[in-house]
Amino acid sequence: MAGHSHWANIKRTKGVADARRGQLFSKLAREVSMAAKLGGGDPNFNPRLRRAVSAARAESMPADNIERAIKKGTGELEGAAALEEIVYEGYGPGGVAMVVEATTDNKNRSAAEIRSIFAKNGGNLAGAGSVAWMFQRRGLVVVGVADEDAVLEATLEAGAEDVRAAEGQVEVIAPGDKLDLVVKAVEAAKLPVSAARFTYLPQNTTPVTDEETAAKVLHLYEALDDHDDVLNVYANFEMAPDLLAKVTA
């Protein structure tokens, strides 16, 4: 999974470097609105909204934008009433399994566009349940330090299942119902929380060893991630670091 994790980091950096702030803010605002719609507009009583607002602030999203997105979600402003969450499942080149999380105000349009992206990039959109069983739904907390021992000590009793280094930071994996407890444990230890969210972790990986397939897989991943409705893309490919570096150069 190291290859996929590294590519996700490249995408985040690339998105900022390419100055695609408008699209990024739009996606963050959708998540804020959806969180407020489902759990109310007070971050103190809505863990998902608290995480969404934290993620938006981490990307320097203006406070006015965040407040407007919350009000849309709670119905104080128009714009979020039709929003729905949907998960798409499919296969990419080389049999790579993919799960795509999206928020949309038009499921028929989004489904057609996601299906087209898969088809144009050597993959195919599959039915519900065809891919998700290959993944585990888990909580992920990214801590902005490189000291694994300190993070492990802070989070073990809170429910952390795994703690691992990730390019100068530390990732903590926990059961979904322990995510907020782990976040609070990290904060109590005065360690910086860079991100906190739910994720899909592959139970088995699909090796990608040739350059052509690798390029196609990453192109599909990027095309899906660039779609306005898509919030997150998860894939189970495993790619050697040198191959990943070659196809992303």
SETI-21225 format. One record per residue: x, y, z of N, C-alpha, C in turn; residue in three letters. Coordinates in steps of 0.1 Angstrom, whole numbers, plus 5000, padded with zeros to 4 digits. Example, Ala and Ser with C-alpha at 12.3 -4.5 7.8 and 13.67 -1.06 7.14 Angstrom:
2
513249435078512349555078513249675078ala/512849785071513749895071512950005079ser/
# end
This chain:
249
500849885000500050005000500950135000met/502250115002503150225003503050314990ala/502950244979502850314966501650404965gly/500550354969499250424969499350544979his/499850524990499950625001500750744996ser/501950704990502850814985502150894973his/501450824965500750894954499650984959trp/498950944970498051034976498651164981ala/499851144987500651264991501051354980asn/501451294969501851364957500651444952ile/499451384952498251454947497951574955lys/498051564968497751674977498751794974arg/500051754973501051864970500851924957thr/500551834947500351884933499151974932lys/498051944940496852024939497152164944gly/497952184954498252314959499252384949val/500152304945501152364936500552414923ala/499552344918498852384906497852504908asp/497752544920496852664924495452634921ala/494952504923493652474920492752494933arg/492952614939492252634951490752634950arg/490252684939488752694938488152554939gly/488752454932488152324932488352264946gln/489552284952489752234965488752284975leu/488552414975487652484984486252434982phe/485852404970484552354967484352214973ser/485352134972485151994978485152004993lys/485952094999485952105014484652165018leu/484052255011482852315015481652215014ala/481752125004480752025003480751935015arg/481951895020482051805031481551885044glu/481952005045481452085057479952095056val/479352125045477852135044477151995047ser/477751885041477151755044477251715059met/478351755065478551725079477551795087ala/477351925084476352015091474951965089ala/474651925077473351875073472951745081lys/473951655083473651535090473751535105leu/474651625110474851625124474651765131gly/474151865124474051995131475252085129gly/475052215131476052315128476952355139gly/476952285150477852315161479052205161asp/480252245158481352155158481652085171pro/481252155182481452095196480551965198asn/479451955190478651845192478551755179phe/479351785170479351715157480751685153asn/481251565157482651535154483051535139pro/482051495130482451505116482551645111arg/481751735116481851875112483151935118leu/483451895130484751945136485951895127arg/485951775122487051725114487051805100arg/485851825095485751895082486152035083ala/485852105094486252245096487752255098val/488252155105489752145107490452125094ser/489952045086490552015073490552145064ala/489452215064489252335056490252445061ala/490352455074491352555080492752515076arg/493052385076494452345073494852385059ala/493852395050494052435036493852585034glu/493852665045493652805045492352855038ser/491352775040490052815034489552935043met/489053045037488553155045487453125054pro/487453185066486453155076485053185071ala/484853285063483553325057483053205049asp/483953145041483553025033483052915041asn/483752885052483452775061482052805068ile/481852925072480652965079479452955069glu/479652995057478652985047478252835044arg/479252755043479052615041478252545052ala/478552585064477852535076476352575075ile/476152705072474752755071473952685060lys/474652655049474052585038473552445043lys/474452385051474152245056472952245065gly/472952345074471852355084470552415078thr/470552455065469352515059469152665061gly/470152725067469952875069470252945056glu/470952885047471252935033470852815024leu/470452855012470052755002471352694996glu/471252564992472452504985472752364989gly/472352315000472752185004471652085006ala/470452135004469252045006469251914998ala/469851924985469751814976471051734977ala/472051774985473251694986473051554991leu/473751454985473651324990475051264989glu/475351164998476651094997476450964989glu/477450934982477350814974478750754973ile/478850624973480050554971480050464958val/481050494950481150414937482250314939tyr/482050194932483050094933483450044919glu/484650014916485049974903486449914902gly/486849884890488149824888488949914878tyr/490249924880491049994871491949904863gly/492849954855493749864848494549774857pro/494749644852495549554860494649494871gly/493349514871492549454882492549524895gly/493049654895493149734907491749764912val/491449744924490149774930490149914935ala/489049984932488850124936487550154943met/487550244953486350294960486450444959val/485350504955485250644952484150704961val/484450794970483450864978483150994972glu/481851024970481451144964480251214971ala/480051334969478851414974478251484962thr/477051454959476451514947475051564949thr/474551654941473151694941472451644929asp/473051544922472451484911473051344908asn/472451244914473151114914473251054900lys/472251084891472251024878473451084870asn/473551224871474651284864476051234869arg/476151234882477451184888477851044884ser/476850954884477050814881477550804866ala/476850874857477250874843478650924841ala/478951034848480351094846481451004852glu/481150944864482150854870482250724861ile/481150674856481250554847482150594835arg/481950714829482650754817484150764820ser/484550814832485950824836486550694837ile/485850594843486450464844486650404830phe/485550414821485650354808486750414799ala/486950544800487950614792489350584796lys/489550534809490850514814491150364817asn/490550274809490850134810490250064822gly/489250114828488550054840487150034837gly/486449994847484949974846484349994860asn/483150074860482350094872481649964875leu/481649924887481049794891479849824901ala/479149714904477949734912478349744927gly/477349794935477549804949477949674956ala/478949674964479449554971480449474964gly/480749504951481649424943483149454947ser/483449564953484849604956484949634971val/483949694977484149744991484549635001ala/484149504998484449395007485949375008trp/486749424998488249404998488849515007met/488149605013488649715021488049705035phe/488749765044488249785058488049935060gln/486949965066486650105069487250135083arg/488150235083488950265095489050415097arg/489350455109489750595112491150615110gly/491550735104492950765102493250905108leu/494250905116494651035122496151055117val/496451165111497751205107498351305117val/499451265123500051345133501351415127val/501451545129502551615122503851605129gly/504251495134505651465139506151335134val/507451315136508051195131508351095142ala/507951115154508251035166507150925168asp/507350815162506350705163506050665177glu/507150655185507050605199506150705207asp/506250835205505450935213504050925209ala/503750905196502350885191501750765196val/502550655195502050525200501650535215leu/502550595223502250605237501050695240glu/500750795231499650885233498350815229ala/498350725220497150675214496750535216thr/497650455222497450315224496150285232leu/496050355244494950325252493650385247glu/493750475237492550535231491950445220ala/492650345217492150245207492950235194gly/494150295193494950285181495250135178ala/495050095165495349965161496749955155glu/497150065148498450065141499050205141asp/500350215142500950345141502150325132val/502250415122503350395112503850525106arg/505150525103505750645097505150675083ala/505050805080504550835067505150975062ala/506350965057506951085051507051205060glu/507751185071507951285081506751315091gly/505751235089504551235098504351095103gln/503351085112502950955117501450935114val/501050815109499650785107499150685118glu/498050715123497450625133496150565128val/496050435128494850365123494050315135ile/492750335135491950305146490550255141ala/489850175149488450145145487650275143pro/486650275135485850395132485250455145gly/484850375154484150435166485250485176asp/486550465173487550525182488250645176lys/487850685164488550795157488650925166leu/487450965171487451085179488251075192asp/488250955198488950935210490450945208leu/490950895196492350895192492751045190val/491851115183492151265181492351335194val/491451315203491451375216492751335224lys/493151215222494351165229495651235223ala/495651255210496751315204496851465208val/495651525208495651665213495951685227glu/495551585236495951595250497451585252ala/498051505243499551495244500251615238ala/499451715233500051835227500851795214lys/500351705207500951665194500051725183leu/500551775172499751835161498951735153pro/497651755152496851675143496751735129val/497351675119497351725105496051695098ser/495451575101494251535095493651425103ala/492351415102491551315109490351275101ala/490151155096489051125087488950965087arg/487850925081487650785078488350755065phe/488750625064489450585052489050445049thr/489450395037489250255033490650195031tyr/490950095039492250025039492149895032leu/492949865021492749735014493249625023pro/492449515023492949395030493949315023gln/493949325009494949265001495249364990asn/496549364985496949464975497049394961thr/496949474951497149424937498549484932thr/499549394930500849444925500749504911pro/501349614909501449674896502949694893val/503449614883504849604881505349664868thr/504549684858504949734845504649884844asp/505449954836505250104835503950144828glu/503550074818502350104811501050094820glu/500949984827499849964836499850074847thr/501050094853501250194863500750334859ala/501150374847500750504842499250514840ala/498550404836497150404834496350404847lys/496850334857496250324870496250464876val/497450534876497550664882496750774874leu/496650754861495850844853494350834857his/493950714858492550694863492350744877leu/493250724886493150774899493050924899tyr/493850984891493951134891492651184884glu/492151124874490951174867489751164877ala/489651054884488551044894488751144905leu/489951164910490151264921489851404917asp/490051434904489851564899488351604896asp/487451504897486051524894485551614906his/484751714903484251804913483451734924asp/482751634921481851564931482651474940asp/483851434936484651324943485351384955val/485251324967485951374978487151284981leu/487051154979488251074981488250954972asn/489450904968489550784960490550694967val/490150564969490950464975491250354965tyr/492450304965492750194956493650094963ala/493749974958494549874965495749834957asn/496249924949497549894941498749904950phe/499649814947501049824953502049844942glu/502849944944503749984933505150014939met/506149964934507549994939507850144938ala/508550194948508850334948509550384935pro/510450304930511150354918510250354905asp/509250264905508350264894507350384895leu/506950414908506050524910506750654907leu/508050664910508850784907508950804892ala/509150694885509350704871508050754864lys/506850694867505650734860505050864865val/505550924876505151054880506151164878thr/507251134871508351224869507851334859ala/
# end
